[in-house]
Amino acid sequence: MVKIYNDGKRITAALYGDLDHHAAREMRAELDDVISHSRPELLILDLENVGFMDSSGIGLILGRTRSLKAVGGELLIKNASSEIAAVIKLSGLGNLIAAKSKSGV
């Protein structure tokens, strides 16, 4: 499940549940729709409520990164658990994880 918070050129997508093959397909469709219609400068994937992520989740992240670059935007990941952050880092996408900061990003 995805909840979208659209603040103009900055969109936050809060993902919920397990990010596996079936869930990734649905989330991909929702995120692609938002990217194509809103053309955000920044898409933040909030993974606070994601309990599990496999390679389908990595594919979701990688594909949205490419889609955003095509429209001049960037992707940022926040609130990933240590386990999910480790999977992301192992995939070579660790640079997309936001450092915890007081700014709320």
Number of C-alpha atoms within 10 A of each C-alpha: 17 18 13 16 13 14 10 11 12 16 21 21 21 19 20 18 15 17 23 16 15 10 18 23 15 12 20 18 12 16 19 16 12 17 21 13 9 16 22 22 17 18 25 22 24 20 22 16 15 18 14 15 21 15 15 16 23 20 16 19 21 15 14 20 18 14 19 21 14 13 14 12 19 19 23 18 24 20 19 19 15 9 12 20 20 13 18 23 14 10 13 10 17 14 11 19 18 16 12 10 7 6 5 6 14
